[in-house]
Amino acid sequence: MKQRSYYFDNGKFLLIFFVVLGHLITTYRDNQTFNALYNTIYTFHMPAFILISGYFAKSIFTKDYFQKLAKKLLLPYAIFQIIYTIMYYFLLDQDTFVIDLFNPQWSLWFLLSLFSMYVMLPLFTKMKKGLSLIVAVAISLIIGYVDFIGDYLSLSRTLVFFPYFLLGFYLKKEHFIKISSKRNAIPAIVIMIGTFAFFYLNPSFDHLWLFGSASYAKMESYMSMAFLQRLFVYMVGLLMMFSLLVLIPKRQYWFTEMGKYTLYVYLLHGFVIKTFRASPLEQWIRDYQLVWLLVPATLILVYILSGPAVRWRQRDGSLVTKRSLPMGTDPHSAKV
């Protein structure tokens, strides 16, 4: 059980590191190398988070589960939706101030989509495993033909990423043991290098396909065969996601503890990223070609935001050490 815990904590640390790094390098995608890195990261980081969340959703049928889920997902979503709205109003000098809880600000889509996935799960688990996965994928392929699908209620992302969540729910501990076998390491590395090379050699690839947030028409895809491109993205995503699962270390390391607090990093790093993009530092890094500095900067940011200085305290002064439910922790196994 300790090994299993270290494995998932290490995995969550790596994933949140890539989430922050991907957001930091977004404005530097005019560089072919960083564009390829960006696309490579986006093939697996959120699908893997969602798969792990599905794996830890085993206790969904327990009493008061959805009540606890709403408290852990919808409440933070509503609070940070308001905070981000206020921030954008002042940071971007917007003319109007409107709080819209139905169109998630930036990365907050994940909380809303994850709650919807938990709600959808009981319906799909009534089917046989294979059939439920086929139906989930089929819905995600068909929904792309609906022109109005988009950011509203994060509906597009919910349906596109739900197959990963459902797959994670069906996975068992022994599956992760087989996947993470050392004999799979070389194929995993080859897949990762090959994926990066593909994006490097195809810089015109539309990264919106990796977001899952838009209809085929909005991505200007050839409509009748557009579903094949989404299937291609699924295939690459699964290969990259399982390659990462192979390479996740199983022992405890200096970064393992940070993997317990990924929700803090996820919710708070946006304030740093948005401020960075609006500052002269963003252009200075570009002018002096120091984009590589964003890699250690990402590590520092994750370290700070997952540290005790930013974690909430209880009335008795003790730290809240609850693991991050949205980043793959079962609320019934979490301890305070």
C-alpha positions as CSV (number, residue, x, y, z in Angstrom):
1,M,0.0,0.0,0.0
2,K,2.9,2.4,0.7
3,Q,4.4,1.6,-2.7
4,R,1.1,2.2,-4.4
5,S,0.7,5.5,-2.6
6,Y,4.2,6.6,-3.5
7,Y,3.5,5.6,-7.1
8,F,0.4,7.8,-7.5
9,D,1.8,10.7,-5.5
10,N,4.9,10.6,-7.8
11,G,2.6,10.5,-10.8
12,K,0.5,13.4,-9.7
13,F,3.6,15.4,-9.0
14,L,4.9,14.8,-12.5
15,L,1.5,15.6,-14.0
16,I,1.0,18.9,-12.2
17,F,4.5,19.8,-13.1
18,F,3.6,19.3,-16.8
19,V,0.3,21.2,-16.3
20,V,2.2,24.3,-15.0
21,L,5.0,24.0,-17.6
22,G,2.4,23.7,-20.4
23,H,0.7,26.9,-19.3
24,L,4.0,28.7,-18.9
25,I,5.2,28.0,-22.4
26,T,1.9,28.7,-24.1
27,T,3.0,32.1,-25.4
28,Y,6.2,30.7,-26.8
29,R,4.7,28.3,-29.2
30,D,6.1,30.3,-32.1
31,N,9.3,28.4,-31.3
32,Q,9.1,25.1,-33.1
33,T,10.8,23.2,-30.3
34,F,8.5,24.6,-27.6
35,N,5.5,24.2,-29.8
36,A,6.3,20.4,-30.1
37,L,6.9,20.2,-26.3
38,Y,3.6,22.0,-25.7
39,N,1.6,19.6,-27.9
40,T,3.4,16.6,-26.5
41,I,2.5,17.6,-23.0
42,Y,-1.1,18.2,-23.9
43,T,-1.5,14.7,-25.3
44,F,-1.3,13.1,-21.9
45,H,-1.3,15.4,-18.8
46,M,-5.1,16.0,-18.4
47,P,-6.1,12.6,-19.8
48,A,-3.8,11.0,-17.2
49,F,-5.2,13.1,-14.4
50,I,-8.7,12.1,-15.4
51,L,-7.8,8.5,-15.7
52,I,-6.3,8.5,-12.2
53,S,-9.4,10.3,-10.9
54,G,-11.6,7.6,-12.4
55,Y,-9.4,4.9,-10.8
56,F,-10.1,6.5,-7.4
57,A,-13.8,6.8,-8.0
58,K,-14.5,3.2,-6.8
59,S,-16.5,4.4,-3.7
60,I,-18.9,6.5,-5.8
61,F,-21.9,4.4,-4.7
62,T,-21.4,5.1,-1.0
63,K,-23.8,7.2,1.1
64,D,-23.6,11.0,0.7
65,Y,-20.9,10.6,-1.9
66,F,-22.3,13.3,-4.3
67,Q,-22.9,15.7,-1.4
68,K,-19.2,15.4,-0.5
69,L,-18.3,15.6,-4.1
70,A,-20.2,18.8,-4.6
71,K,-18.4,20.3,-1.6
72,K,-15.0,19.3,-2.9
73,L,-15.5,20.2,-6.5
74,L,-18.3,22.6,-7.1
75,L,-17.6,24.9,-4.1
76,P,-14.0,25.5,-5.0
77,Y,-15.1,25.9,-8.6
78,A,-17.6,28.7,-7.7
79,I,-15.2,30.4,-5.4
80,F,-12.3,30.5,-7.8
81,Q,-14.6,31.3,-10.8
82,I,-15.5,34.5,-8.9
83,I,-11.8,35.2,-8.0
84,Y,-10.6,34.7,-11.5
85,T,-13.4,37.0,-12.9
86,I,-12.3,39.7,-10.6
87,M,-8.7,39.2,-11.5
88,Y,-9.4,39.4,-15.3
89,Y,-11.5,42.5,-14.8
90,F,-8.5,44.4,-13.4
91,L,-5.7,42.6,-15.1
92,L,-7.1,42.8,-18.6
93,D,-8.9,46.2,-18.1
94,Q,-12.3,44.7,-19.2
95,D,-15.2,47.1,-19.7
96,T,-17.8,45.0,-18.0
97,F,-17.8,42.8,-14.8
98,V,-19.9,39.7,-15.2
99,I,-19.8,36.6,-13.0
100,D,-20.7,33.6,-15.2
101,L,-20.7,30.3,-13.4
102,F,-21.7,28.4,-16.5
103,N,-18.6,29.2,-18.6
104,P,-15.5,28.2,-16.7
105,Q,-12.6,30.5,-16.5
106,W,-9.4,29.1,-17.9
107,S,-8.3,25.8,-16.1
108,L,-11.4,25.7,-13.9
109,W,-13.1,23.6,-16.5
110,F,-11.5,20.5,-15.0
111,L,-13.5,20.8,-11.7
112,L,-16.8,21.2,-13.5
113,S,-16.1,18.4,-16.0
114,L,-14.9,16.1,-13.2
115,F,-18.0,16.6,-11.2
116,S,-20.1,15.8,-14.4
117,M,-18.0,12.7,-15.0
118,Y,-18.8,11.4,-11.5
119,V,-22.5,12.1,-12.2
120,M,-22.4,10.2,-15.5
121,L,-20.5,7.2,-14.1
122,P,-23.4,5.3,-12.5
123,L,-25.3,5.4,-15.8
124,F,-22.4,3.9,-17.8
125,T,-21.4,1.3,-15.2
126,K,-24.9,-0.3,-15.7
127,M,-23.6,-1.5,-19.0
128,K,-20.9,-4.2,-19.7
129,K,-17.4,-2.8,-19.5
130,G,-16.6,-3.1,-23.2
131,L,-20.0,-1.7,-24.3
132,S,-19.8,1.3,-21.9
133,L,-16.4,2.3,-23.2
134,I,-17.5,1.9,-26.9
135,V,-20.6,4.1,-26.1
136,A,-18.5,6.7,-24.3
137,V,-16.1,7.0,-27.3
138,A,-18.9,7.0,-29.8
139,I,-20.6,9.9,-28.0
140,S,-17.3,11.8,-27.9
141,L,-16.9,11.3,-31.7
142,I,-20.4,12.2,-32.6
143,I,-20.6,15.3,-30.3
144,G,-17.9,16.9,-32.4
145,Y,-20.4,17.4,-35.2
146,V,-22.6,19.5,-32.9
147,D,-21.7,23.1,-33.8
148,F,-22.7,24.7,-30.5
149,I,-20.6,22.4,-28.4
150,G,-18.0,24.3,-26.5
151,D,-17.1,25.8,-23.2
152,Y,-20.6,26.2,-21.8
153,L,-20.7,24.0,-18.7
154,S,-17.5,22.5,-20.1
155,L,-19.7,20.1,-21.9
156,S,-17.4,19.4,-24.8
157,R,-14.4,18.6,-22.6
158,T,-16.6,16.5,-20.3
159,L,-17.7,14.2,-23.1
160,V,-14.4,14.1,-24.9
161,F,-12.4,13.2,-21.8
162,F,-15.0,11.0,-20.2
163,P,-13.7,7.8,-21.8
164,Y,-10.4,8.2,-19.9
165,F,-12.3,8.6,-16.7
166,L,-14.4,5.5,-17.4
167,L,-11.3,3.5,-18.4
168,G,-9.6,4.5,-15.1
169,F,-12.6,3.4,-13.1
170,Y,-12.3,-0.1,-14.7
171,L,-8.6,-0.4,-14.1
172,K,-7.4,-2.3,-11.0
173,K,-4.2,-2.3,-9.0
174,E,-2.8,-5.2,-10.9
175,H,-3.2,-3.4,-14.2
176,F,-1.0,-0.6,-13.0
177,I,1.6,-3.1,-11.8
178,K,1.7,-4.7,-15.3
179,I,1.8,-1.3,-17.0
180,S,4.6,0.0,-14.8
181,S,6.8,-3.1,-15.4
182,K,10.5,-2.2,-16.1
183,R,10.4,-4.2,-19.4
184,N,8.0,-1.6,-20.8
185,A,10.5,1.3,-20.2
186,I,12.2,1.3,-23.5
187,P,9.0,1.2,-25.6
188,A,7.6,4.0,-23.4
189,I,10.7,6.2,-24.1
190,V,10.5,5.4,-27.8
191,I,6.8,6.4,-27.9
192,M,7.5,9.7,-26.1
193,I,10.4,10.6,-28.4
194,G,8.4,9.6,-31.4
195,T,5.4,11.8,-30.3
196,F,7.7,14.8,-29.8
197,A,9.3,14.2,-33.2
198,F,5.9,14.0,-34.9
199,F,4.8,17.4,-33.5
200,Y,8.2,18.9,-34.3
201,L,7.9,17.8,-37.9
202,N,4.3,18.8,-38.1
203,P,4.2,22.3,-36.5
204,S,0.9,23.2,-38.2
205,F,-1.0,20.6,-36.2
206,D,-4.0,22.3,-34.6
207,H,-3.5,22.1,-30.8
208,L,-7.2,22.6,-30.3
209,W,-7.6,18.9,-31.0
210,L,-5.8,18.2,-27.8
211,F,-8.1,20.5,-25.7
212,G,-11.3,18.7,-26.6
213,S,-13.2,22.0,-26.2
214,A,-14.5,22.7,-29.7
215,S,-16.6,21.2,-32.4
216,Y,-15.0,19.9,-35.6
217,A,-16.3,22.9,-37.5
218,K,-14.6,25.4,-35.2
219,M,-11.3,23.5,-35.9
220,E,-12.0,23.8,-39.6
221,S,-11.8,20.1,-40.0
222,Y,-13.1,18.1,-43.0
223,M,-16.4,17.3,-41.4
224,S,-17.3,13.9,-42.8
225,M,-14.0,12.3,-41.7
226,A,-13.2,14.6,-38.7
227,F,-14.0,11.8,-36.2
228,L,-10.9,9.9,-37.5
229,Q,-8.7,12.7,-36.3
230,R,-10.2,12.6,-32.9
231,L,-9.6,8.8,-32.9
232,F,-6.0,9.6,-33.8
233,V,-5.8,12.0,-30.8
234,Y,-7.2,9.2,-28.5
235,M,-4.7,6.7,-29.8
236,V,-1.7,9.1,-29.2
237,G,-3.1,10.1,-25.8
238,L,-3.4,6.5,-24.6
239,L,0.1,5.6,-25.8
240,M,1.6,8.7,-24.1
241,M,-0.5,8.3,-21.0
242,F,0.5,4.7,-20.5
243,S,4.1,5.5,-21.4
244,L,4.2,8.0,-18.5
245,L,2.6,5.4,-16.2
246,V,5.5,3.1,-17.1
247,L,8.1,5.7,-16.1
248,I,6.6,6.9,-12.8
249,P,9.0,5.9,-10.0
250,K,7.5,3.7,-7.3
251,R,9.7,4.7,-4.3
252,Q,9.5,7.7,-2.1
253,Y,11.5,10.7,-3.3
254,W,12.0,14.4,-2.3
255,F,9.1,15.3,-4.6
256,T,6.6,12.6,-3.5
257,E,5.1,14.8,-0.8
258,M,4.2,17.5,-3.3
259,G,2.1,15.0,-5.2
260,K,-0.4,15.0,-2.3
261,Y,-1.3,18.6,-2.8
262,T,-1.9,19.0,-6.5
263,L,-5.2,20.7,-6.1
264,Y,-3.5,23.7,-4.4
265,V,-1.1,24.0,-7.3
266,Y,-3.9,23.6,-9.9
267,L,-6.1,26.3,-8.4
268,L,-3.4,28.8,-7.5
269,H,-0.9,28.6,-10.3
270,G,-3.2,30.5,-12.7
271,F,-2.8,33.7,-10.8
272,V,1.0,33.5,-11.2
273,I,0.7,32.5,-14.9
274,K,-1.7,35.3,-15.8
275,T,0.4,37.9,-14.0
276,F,3.5,36.6,-15.7
277,R,1.9,36.9,-19.2
278,A,0.9,40.5,-18.5
279,S,4.4,41.5,-17.2
280,P,7.5,42.7,-19.0
281,L,9.3,39.5,-17.8
282,E,7.4,37.4,-20.4
283,Q,8.8,39.5,-23.3
284,W,12.3,39.7,-21.7
285,I,12.5,35.9,-21.6
286,R,11.6,35.9,-25.3
287,D,14.1,38.6,-26.3
288,Y,17.0,36.9,-24.6
289,Q,15.9,33.4,-25.6
290,L,15.7,32.1,-22.1
291,V,12.6,30.1,-22.4
292,W,14.4,27.1,-20.9
293,L,14.4,28.9,-17.6
294,L,10.7,28.2,-17.3
295,V,11.5,24.5,-16.6
296,P,13.2,25.2,-13.2
297,A,10.8,28.1,-12.6
298,T,8.0,25.5,-12.9
299,L,9.6,23.3,-10.3
300,I,10.0,26.2,-7.9
301,L,6.4,27.3,-8.4
302,V,5.0,23.8,-7.8
303,Y,7.2,23.5,-4.7
304,I,5.9,26.8,-3.3
305,L,2.3,26.2,-4.1
306,S,2.3,22.7,-2.6
307,G,4.1,23.8,0.5
308,P,2.7,24.4,4.0
309,A,3.0,28.2,3.5
310,V,-0.1,28.1,1.2
311,R,-2.1,25.2,2.6
312,W,-5.1,26.1,4.7
313,R,-5.0,25.7,8.4
314,Q,-7.7,24.5,10.8
315,R,-8.7,26.4,13.9
316,D,-6.4,24.4,16.1
317,G,-3.5,25.5,13.9
318,S,-2.8,22.1,12.3
319,L,-2.3,21.9,8.6
320,V,-5.0,20.5,6.4
321,T,-3.2,17.5,4.7
322,K,-6.1,16.2,2.8
323,R,-5.1,14.8,-0.6
324,S,-6.5,16.5,-3.6
325,L,-9.7,14.8,-4.7
326,P,-9.8,16.3,-8.2
327,M,-6.3,15.1,-8.9
328,G,-7.1,11.5,-8.2
329,T,-7.8,10.9,-4.5
330,D,-10.7,9.0,-3.1
331,P,-12.4,11.3,-0.4
332,H,-13.1,8.3,1.8
333,S,-9.4,7.3,2.0
334,A,-8.2,10.9,2.6
335,K,-7.3,11.8,6.1
336,V,-7.2,15.2,7.8
